[in-house]
Amino acid sequence: MHNKLSKFVNGYWVAPNFDTENVKQIFLGSSALDYLEIKEKIKTELSLEYLVDLKQVHGSDIVDPKNALEAEIAADGFFISDTLSIKKPLGLIIKTADCLPVIIRSNNSVAIVHAGWRGLAAGIVEKAAKLVDDGKGELKVAIGPCICKDCFEVDSDVYSVLGGEQRGAKYYPDLAEIAAKKVLEVIPNTEVVKSNICTKCSVNFNSYRRDQKIAGRNIALLVVNNKERLCQKQYI
């Protein structure tokens, strides 16, 4: 399956030691194809019965994917309470171009969310962690490629919400680290893995800060009830 996905993207990352027999993940970077073409490729190559996405609005709403099967709805995350209840191969997509793609799982529950600075401020990451928590307090979190602290220069309005390192009159929040801390605050016994790939620095990933209006979108893909591995390598 590695060849099925890597042949039409320039870069990808897979969180190590994260996948289960029933849950797989991969974070896809830039491509010569447009978004709709990539969606069709993913669905066809992975033989998915459903492949759903959202109208992302930089908020904190997280929905059951069954509510998005027929039409795109406004929200910034998906949640499945029992992955074993998914009987047909299902793919869930979150789109980013510097924001955080975050996947959180426990034994049988999983969530995938889009978190920019507004989403982080609204508590979407903590909300997802609480939904996924199975009471044992043991979660795994994968934070995919996103803009790094050194590239995310903001003014005082964002700093007042998120904090960050001050350099002169500018501020530099570390979005991935903020997200990790937010999860650990609500579920302390959590394993967090970060890609440490900056979307602005790496030409293999799309970045709005770098490319502005012509920027494409990276895809965080969560697949449920597909027995094949999505790829063999951790990143390219």
C-alpha positions as a Markdown table, in Angstrom:
| # | Residue | x | y | z |
|---|---|---|---|---|
| 1 | Met | 0.0 | 0.0 | 0.0 |
| 2 | His | 3.0 | 2.2 | 0.4 |
| 3 | Asn | 3.4 | 2.3 | -3.4 |
| 4 | Lys | -0.3 | 3.0 | -3.9 |
| 5 | Leu | -0.1 | 6.3 | -1.9 |
| 6 | Ser | 3.5 | 7.5 | -2.4 |
| 7 | Lys | 3.3 | 7.5 | -6.1 |
| 8 | Phe | 1.1 | 10.6 | -6.3 |
| 9 | Val | 2.5 | 12.7 | -3.4 |
| 10 | Asn | 5.9 | 14.4 | -2.8 |
| 11 | Gly | 6.1 | 13.6 | 0.9 |
| 12 | Tyr | 4.4 | 11.8 | 3.7 |
| 13 | Trp | 4.8 | 10.9 | 7.4 |
| 14 | Val | 3.5 | 8.0 | 9.4 |
| 15 | Ala | 3.4 | 8.0 | 13.2 |
| 16 | Pro | 5.5 | 5.1 | 14.5 |
| 17 | Asn | 4.0 | 2.4 | 16.7 |
| 18 | Phe | 0.5 | 4.0 | 16.3 |
| 19 | Asp | -1.5 | 1.7 | 14.0 |
| 20 | Thr | -3.6 | -1.2 | 15.1 |
| 21 | Glu | -5.1 | -4.0 | 13.0 |
| 22 | Asn | -8.2 | -1.9 | 12.6 |
| 23 | Val | -6.9 | 1.7 | 12.5 |
| 24 | Lys | -4.2 | 3.1 | 10.1 |
| 25 | Gln | -2.9 | 6.6 | 9.6 |
| 26 | Ile | -0.8 | 8.6 | 7.2 |
| 27 | Phe | -0.1 | 12.3 | 6.6 |
| 28 | Leu | 0.2 | 13.1 | 2.9 |
| 29 | Gly | 2.1 | 16.2 | 1.5 |
| 30 | Ser | 2.1 | 18.1 | -1.7 |
| 31 | Ser | 1.1 | 16.6 | -5.1 |
| 32 | Ala | 0.8 | 17.6 | -8.7 |
| 33 | Leu | -2.8 | 16.5 | -8.5 |
| 34 | Asp | -5.5 | 18.7 | -7.2 |
| 35 | Tyr | -7.5 | 17.9 | -4.0 |
| 36 | Leu | -10.4 | 16.2 | -5.7 |
| 37 | Glu | -8.1 | 14.1 | -7.8 |
| 38 | Ile | -6.2 | 13.0 | -4.7 |
| 39 | Lys | -9.4 | 12.0 | -3.0 |
| 40 | Glu | -10.4 | 9.9 | -5.9 |
| 41 | Lys | -7.0 | 8.2 | -6.0 |
| 42 | Ile | -7.1 | 7.4 | -2.3 |
| 43 | Lys | -10.6 | 6.0 | -2.4 |
| 44 | Thr | -9.8 | 3.8 | -5.5 |
| 45 | Glu | -6.3 | 2.7 | -4.5 |
| 46 | Leu | -7.3 | 1.7 | -1.0 |
| 47 | Ser | -10.7 | 0.2 | -2.0 |
| 48 | Leu | -12.5 | 2.4 | 0.5 |
| 49 | Glu | -16.3 | 2.1 | 0.7 |
| 50 | Tyr | -16.5 | 5.7 | 2.1 |
| 51 | Leu | -14.0 | 8.6 | 2.1 |
| 52 | Val | -15.4 | 11.7 | 3.9 |
| 53 | Asp | -14.1 | 15.1 | 4.8 |
| 54 | Leu | -15.5 | 18.3 | 6.4 |
| 55 | Lys | -16.0 | 22.0 | 5.7 |
| 56 | Gln | -13.4 | 23.1 | 8.2 |
| 57 | Val | -14.1 | 26.3 | 10.0 |
| 58 | His | -11.3 | 26.7 | 12.6 |
| 59 | Gly | -13.7 | 25.8 | 15.4 |
| 60 | Ser | -14.0 | 23.0 | 18.0 |
| 61 | Asp | -16.9 | 20.8 | 16.7 |
| 62 | Ile | -16.2 | 17.1 | 16.3 |
| 63 | Val | -18.8 | 14.9 | 14.6 |
| 64 | Asp | -19.6 | 11.3 | 13.9 |
| 65 | Pro | -18.5 | 10.5 | 10.3 |
| 66 | Lys | -21.9 | 8.9 | 9.6 |
| 67 | Asn | -23.3 | 12.4 | 9.6 |
| 68 | Ala | -21.0 | 13.4 | 6.8 |
| 69 | Leu | -21.5 | 10.5 | 4.4 |
| 70 | Glu | -24.0 | 12.2 | 2.2 |
| 71 | Ala | -23.0 | 15.9 | 2.4 |
| 72 | Glu | -20.0 | 17.9 | 3.7 |
| 73 | Ile | -20.8 | 19.5 | 7.1 |
| 74 | Ala | -19.1 | 22.3 | 9.0 |
| 75 | Ala | -16.8 | 20.9 | 11.7 |
| 76 | Asp | -13.1 | 20.4 | 12.4 |
| 77 | Gly | -12.9 | 16.8 | 13.5 |
| 78 | Phe | -14.3 | 13.3 | 13.4 |
| 79 | Phe | -14.8 | 10.9 | 16.3 |
| 80 | Ile | -15.6 | 7.1 | 16.2 |
| 81 | Ser | -16.5 | 5.7 | 19.6 |
| 82 | Asp | -16.1 | 2.0 | 18.6 |
| 83 | Thr | -13.9 | 1.3 | 15.6 |
| 84 | Leu | -14.9 | -2.4 | 15.7 |
| 85 | Ser | -18.4 | -1.3 | 14.7 |
| 86 | Ile | -17.2 | 0.0 | 11.3 |
| 87 | Lys | -17.9 | -2.9 | 9.0 |
| 88 | Lys | -16.8 | -1.4 | 5.7 |
| 89 | Pro | -13.5 | 0.3 | 4.9 |
| 90 | Leu | -13.8 | 4.0 | 5.9 |
| 91 | Gly | -11.4 | 6.8 | 5.2 |
| 92 | Leu | -11.5 | 10.2 | 7.1 |
| 93 | Ile | -9.7 | 13.2 | 5.8 |
| 94 | Ile | -8.5 | 16.4 | 7.6 |
| 95 | Lys | -7.0 | 19.1 | 5.3 |
| 96 | Thr | -4.1 | 21.4 | 6.5 |
| 97 | Ala | -1.7 | 23.9 | 5.1 |
| 98 | Asp | 0.3 | 24.8 | 8.3 |
| 99 | Cys | -2.3 | 24.0 | 10.9 |
| 100 | Leu | -2.1 | 20.9 | 13.0 |
| 101 | Pro | -3.5 | 17.5 | 11.9 |
| 102 | Val | -4.0 | 15.5 | 15.1 |
| 103 | Ile | -5.0 | 11.9 | 15.5 |
| 104 | Ile | -5.9 | 10.4 | 18.9 |
| 105 | Arg | -6.7 | 6.8 | 19.7 |
| 106 | Ser | -7.4 | 4.5 | 22.6 |
| 107 | Asn | -8.0 | 0.8 | 22.2 |
| 108 | Asn | -11.2 | 1.1 | 20.3 |
| 109 | Ser | -12.0 | 4.8 | 19.9 |
| 110 | Val | -10.3 | 7.3 | 17.6 |
| 111 | Ala | -10.5 | 11.0 | 16.6 |
| 112 | Ile | -8.9 | 13.0 | 13.9 |
| 113 | Val | -9.0 | 16.8 | 14.2 |
| 114 | His | -7.8 | 20.0 | 12.4 |
| 115 | Ala | -6.3 | 22.5 | 14.9 |
| 116 | Gly | -5.0 | 25.9 | 14.0 |
| 117 | Trp | -4.4 | 28.6 | 16.6 |
| 118 | Arg | -8.1 | 29.3 | 16.8 |
| 119 | Gly | -9.0 | 25.6 | 17.2 |
| 120 | Leu | -6.3 | 25.2 | 19.9 |
| 121 | Ala | -7.7 | 28.2 | 21.7 |
| 122 | Ala | -11.2 | 26.8 | 21.5 |
| 123 | Gly | -10.1 | 23.5 | 23.1 |
| 124 | Ile | -10.6 | 21.1 | 20.2 |
| 125 | Val | -7.6 | 18.9 | 21.1 |
| 126 | Glu | -8.6 | 18.5 | 24.7 |
| 127 | Lys | -12.2 | 17.8 | 23.6 |
| 128 | Ala | -11.0 | 15.1 | 21.2 |
| 129 | Ala | -8.8 | 13.5 | 24.0 |
| 130 | Lys | -11.7 | 13.4 | 26.4 |
| 131 | Leu | -14.0 | 11.8 | 23.8 |
| 132 | Val | -11.4 | 9.1 | 22.9 |
| 133 | Asp | -10.4 | 8.3 | 26.5 |
| 134 | Asp | -11.7 | 4.9 | 27.5 |
| 135 | Gly | -11.3 | 5.4 | 31.2 |
| 136 | Lys | -7.9 | 3.7 | 31.4 |
| 137 | Gly | -6.1 | 7.0 | 30.8 |
| 138 | Glu | -3.9 | 5.6 | 28.1 |
| 139 | Leu | -4.0 | 7.4 | 24.8 |
| 140 | Lys | -1.8 | 7.6 | 21.7 |
| 141 | Val | -1.5 | 10.9 | 19.9 |
| 142 | Ala | 0.0 | 11.6 | 16.5 |
| 143 | Ile | 0.7 | 15.2 | 15.5 |
| 144 | Gly | 1.5 | 15.4 | 11.9 |
| 145 | Pro | 3.5 | 17.9 | 9.8 |
| 146 | Cys | 2.6 | 21.5 | 10.6 |
| 147 | Ile | 4.3 | 24.9 | 10.8 |
| 148 | Cys | 7.2 | 25.1 | 13.2 |
| 149 | Lys | 7.7 | 27.7 | 15.9 |
| 150 | Asp | 10.4 | 29.6 | 14.1 |
| 151 | Cys | 8.2 | 30.0 | 11.0 |
| 152 | Phe | 5.0 | 30.9 | 12.9 |
| 153 | Glu | 5.5 | 34.6 | 13.6 |
| 154 | Val | 2.4 | 36.2 | 15.2 |
| 155 | Asp | 1.3 | 39.5 | 16.7 |
| 156 | Ser | 0.2 | 40.1 | 20.3 |
| 157 | Asp | -3.4 | 39.1 | 19.7 |
| 158 | Val | -2.4 | 35.4 | 19.1 |
| 159 | Tyr | 0.2 | 35.6 | 21.8 |
| 160 | Ser | -2.4 | 36.7 | 24.3 |
| 161 | Val | -4.3 | 33.5 | 23.6 |
| 162 | Leu | -1.5 | 30.9 | 23.1 |
| 163 | Gly | 1.7 | 32.4 | 24.6 |
| 164 | Gly | 5.0 | 31.8 | 22.8 |
| 165 | Glu | 8.5 | 33.0 | 22.6 |
| 166 | Gln | 9.0 | 36.7 | 22.3 |
| 167 | Arg | 11.5 | 38.1 | 19.9 |
| 168 | Gly | 11.4 | 41.9 | 19.8 |
| 169 | Ala | 7.8 | 42.9 | 18.9 |
| 170 | Lys | 6.9 | 39.5 | 17.5 |
| 171 | Tyr | 5.9 | 36.2 | 19.0 |
| 172 | Tyr | 6.5 | 32.6 | 18.0 |
| 173 | Pro | 4.1 | 30.0 | 19.5 |
| 174 | Asp | 5.0 | 26.3 | 19.1 |
| 175 | Leu | 1.7 | 24.8 | 18.0 |
| 176 | Ala | 2.7 | 21.2 | 18.2 |
| 177 | Glu | 4.1 | 21.6 | 21.7 |
| 178 | Ile | 1.0 | 23.5 | 22.8 |
| 179 | Ala | -1.3 | 20.7 | 21.5 |
| 180 | Ala | 0.8 | 18.0 | 23.2 |
| 181 | Lys | 0.6 | 19.9 | 26.5 |
| 182 | Lys | -3.1 | 20.3 | 26.2 |
| 183 | Val | -3.7 | 16.6 | 25.8 |
| 184 | Leu | -1.3 | 15.8 | 28.7 |
| 185 | Glu | -3.2 | 18.2 | 31.0 |
| 186 | Val | -6.4 | 16.3 | 30.6 |
| 187 | Ile | -5.0 | 12.7 | 30.1 |
| 188 | Pro | -1.6 | 12.6 | 31.8 |
| 189 | Asn | -0.7 | 9.0 | 30.8 |
| 190 | Thr | -0.6 | 9.8 | 27.0 |
| 191 | Glu | 2.0 | 8.9 | 24.4 |
| 192 | Val | 2.5 | 11.8 | 22.1 |
| 193 | Val | 4.5 | 11.5 | 18.8 |
| 194 | Lys | 5.3 | 14.6 | 16.7 |
| 195 | Ser | 6.5 | 14.5 | 13.1 |
| 196 | Asn | 8.9 | 17.5 | 13.6 |
| 197 | Ile | 8.3 | 18.3 | 9.9 |
| 198 | Cys | 7.7 | 21.9 | 9.2 |
| 199 | Thr | 5.2 | 22.5 | 6.4 |
| 200 | Lys | 6.8 | 25.9 | 5.5 |
| 201 | Cys | 10.4 | 24.6 | 5.5 |
| 202 | Ser | 9.7 | 21.4 | 3.6 |
| 203 | Val | 8.9 | 21.7 | -0.1 |
| 204 | Asn | 7.3 | 18.3 | 0.1 |
| 205 | Phe | 4.4 | 19.7 | 2.1 |
| 206 | Asn | 1.9 | 22.5 | 1.4 |
| 207 | Ser | 2.2 | 25.7 | 3.3 |
| 208 | Tyr | -0.1 | 28.8 | 3.3 |
| 209 | Arg | 2.5 | 30.9 | 5.0 |
| 210 | Arg | 5.0 | 30.1 | 2.2 |
| 211 | Asp | 2.7 | 29.9 | -0.9 |
| 212 | Gln | -0.2 | 32.1 | 0.1 |
| 213 | Lys | -3.3 | 31.8 | -2.2 |
| 214 | Ile | -1.7 | 29.2 | -4.4 |
| 215 | Ala | -1.1 | 26.8 | -1.5 |
| 216 | Gly | -2.4 | 23.3 | -1.8 |
| 217 | Arg | -3.6 | 21.2 | 1.1 |
| 218 | Asn | -1.9 | 18.4 | 3.0 |
| 219 | Ile | -4.1 | 15.5 | 3.9 |
| 220 | Ala | -4.2 | 13.7 | 7.2 |
| 221 | Leu | -5.8 | 10.3 | 6.4 |
| 222 | Leu | -7.3 | 8.0 | 9.0 |
| 223 | Val | -8.5 | 4.6 | 7.7 |
| 224 | Val | -10.7 | 2.2 | 9.7 |
| 225 | Asn | -11.4 | -1.4 | 8.8 |
| 226 | Asn | -8.7 | -1.8 | 6.1 |
| 227 | Lys | -6.4 | -4.7 | 7.0 |
| 228 | Glu | -3.4 | -3.5 | 4.8 |
| 229 | Arg | -0.7 | -1.2 | 6.1 |
| 230 | Leu | -0.8 | 2.2 | 4.4 |
| 231 | Cys | 3.0 | 2.3 | 3.9 |
| 232 | Gln | 6.2 | 0.6 | 4.9 |
| 233 | Lys | 8.4 | 3.6 | 5.7 |
| 234 | Gln | 7.9 | 6.2 | 8.3 |
| 235 | Tyr | 8.4 | 9.2 | 6.0 |
| 236 | Ile | 9.8 | 10.3 | 2.7 |
